[in-house]
Amino acid sequence: MRAAGLPTKGPWRLLGISERGKRAGAIQFTILYMCGRYDLSENPAAIQTKFRVPLVPSFTPSADVRPTNVVPIIRLDREARRECALARWGLVPRWAPDLKFGAKCFNARCETVATAPSFRSALKVRRCLVPLNAFYEWSGPRQHRIRHRITLLSQDLFALAGLWEQWGTAENAVETYTIITCGANEALAPVHNRMPVIVDEGDYEAWLCDARLELLRPYRGDLLIEPPPQA
């Protein structure tokens, strides 16, 4: 019998989800998709200074960024210089039939990002940084979910590893992005078994310039989790 909440059809292979994960049902489906909310309350001036970009397009800061929202990403332009652009959360490959495809691709698993058809092209040439102040994860049973706000002890503004794509015709192009996830570090493991890939500030240029898969690892620094995980 199919688990409640699990789609009967879906591009499991395109998203890098194994057949074993598909059969595991709704619980496994939830585990795979880890980072679905984050906080970007920072003003454009702070982003411009932190990421050394010449301009930050006007956007509405939000403490609850969700898939389909349009927010800043940091990437390289055609001259390999950093720039800030606005993109829609939920990557849509160029071959996708419509923007709804992005609902399936707001996260990319580091274990399969290099081979999954939805992401492998972007990994080669369209990497980005996703600025944020915090991300959220939930724990506990469905009826009593606890929302945890996760920040870095060392930085108020930091970045996640991402990929971006352009979908549609030149006249009506839409730029979209995804956030890459990895296994959770020791601090976050009591809350969830995965986490978004946090890029160290010293590795920003390395990630933007090359597909450095060794950077797609659990965060090695200290996290602040509020409220703390229950023992």
Residue pairs with C-beta under 8 A, 6 or more apart in sequence:
2 8
2 25
3 25
3 26
3 27
4 26
5 26
5 29
6 22
6 25
6 26
6 29
10 22
10 104
11 104
11 118
12 18
12 19
12 21
12 22
13 116
13 117
14 104
14 116
14 117
14 118
15 104
15 105
15 116
15 118
16 108
16 109
16 111
16 112
16 113
16 115
16 116
16 118
16 119
17 32
17 109
21 28
21 29
21 32
22 28
31 192
31 193
31 194
32 107
32 109
32 194
33 106
33 107
34 107
34 137
34 181
34 192
34 194
34 195
34 196
35 106
35 107
35 135
35 137
35 160
35 179
35 181
35 195
35 196
36 66
36 67
36 106
36 107
36 136
37 64
37 65
37 66
37 135
37 136
38 65
38 130
38 132
38 134
38 135
38 136
38 160
39 62
39 63
39 64
39 65
39 132
39 133
39 134
39 135
39 136
39 149
40 61
40 62
40 65
40 71
40 72
40 131
40 132
40 133
41 61
41 62
41 63
41 133
42 61
42 131
42 133
42 156
42 157
43 61
44 56
44 57
44 58
44 59
44 72
45 56
46 157
47 53
47 56
47 72
47 84
47 131
47 157
48 54
48 55
48 56
48 84
50 131
50 157
51 74
51 82
51 84
51 129
51 131
51 159
51 204
52 82
53 74
53 82
53 83
53 84
54 83
55 83
55 84
56 72
56 84
57 72
57 84
57 85
57 86
59 70
59 71
59 72
59 86
62 69
62 71
65 71
65 89
65 132
66 89
67 89
67 90
67 102
67 103
67 106
68 88
68 89
68 90
68 102
68 103
69 88
69 89
70 86
70 87
70 88
70 89
71 86
71 87
71 89
72 84
72 85
72 86
72 87
72 131
73 84
73 85
73 86
73 87
73 128
73 129
73 130
73 131
73 162
73 164
73 177
74 82
74 83
74 84
74 128
74 129
74 130
74 131
74 159
74 204
74 208
75 82
75 83
75 85
75 126
75 127
75 128
75 129
75 164
75 208
76 82
76 83
76 208
76 209
77 83
80 209
82 208
85 164
85 175
86 175
87 128
87 164
87 175
87 176
87 177
88 99
88 102
88 174
88 175
88 176
88 177
89 102
89 106
89 176
89 177
89 178
89 179
90 99
90 101
90 102
90 103
90 104
90 105
90 106
90 176
90 177
90 178
91 102
91 105
91 106
91 108
91 118
91 119
91 122
91 163
91 164
91 165
91 176
91 177
91 178
92 99
92 101
92 102
92 105
92 165
92 167
92 174
92 176
93 101
93 105
93 117
93 118
93 121
93 122
93 165
93 167
94 121
94 165
94 166
94 167
96 102
96 167
99 167
99 174
99 176
102 176
104 118
105 118
105 119
105 178
106 178
106 179
107 178
107 179
107 180
107 181
107 196
108 116
108 118
108 119
108 163
108 178
108 179
108 180
108 181
109 116
109 180
109 181
109 182
110 180
110 181
110 182
110 197
110 213
110 216
110 217
112 119
113 119
113 120
113 123
113 163
113 180
113 216
114 120
114 123
114 211
114 213
119 163
119 178
121 165
122 163
122 164
122 165
122 178
123 163
123 211
124 211
126 163
126 164
126 165
127 161
127 162
127 163
127 164
127 207
127 208
127 211
128 162
128 163
128 164
128 177
128 208
129 159
129 160
129 161
129 162
129 199
129 204
129 207
129 208
130 159
130 160
130 161
130 162
130 177
130 179
131 157
131 158
131 159
132 157
132 158
132 159
132 160
133 151
133 156
133 157
133 158
134 149
134 150
134 151
135 149
135 150
135 160
135 196
136 147
136 148
136 149
136 150
137 147
137 148
137 150
137 188
137 191
137 192
137 195
138 145
138 146
138 147
138 148
138 191
139 145
139 146
139 148
139 190
139 191
139 192
139 229
139 230
140 146
140 230
146 227
146 230
148 191
148 225
148 226
148 227
148 229
149 225
149 226
150 188
150 195
150 223
150 224
150 225
150 226
151 223
151 224
151 226
152 158
152 198
152 219
152 221
152 222
152 223
152 224
153 221
153 222
153 223
153 224
154 221
154 222
155 201
158 198
158 199
158 201
159 198
159 199
159 201
159 204
160 179
160 180
160 196
160 197
160 198
160 199
161 179
161 180
161 196
161 197
161 198
161 199
161 207
161 215
161 216
162 177
162 178
162 179
162 180
163 177
163 178
163 180
164 175
164 176
164 177
164 178
165 175
165 176
165 177
166 173
166 174
166 175
166 176
167 173
167 174
167 175
167 176
168 174
179 196
179 197
180 196
180 197
180 216
181 194
181 195
181 196
181 197
182 194
182 195
182 196
182 197
182 216
182 217
182 218
183 193
183 194
183 195
183 218
184 191
184 192
184 193
184 194
184 195
184 218
185 195
185 218
185 219
185 220
185 223
187 222
187 223
187 225
188 195
188 223
188 225
190 229
190 230
191 225
191 229
195 218
195 219
197 215
197 216
197 217
197 219
198 219
198 221
199 207
199 215
200 220
200 221
203 212
203 215
206 212
206 215
207 215
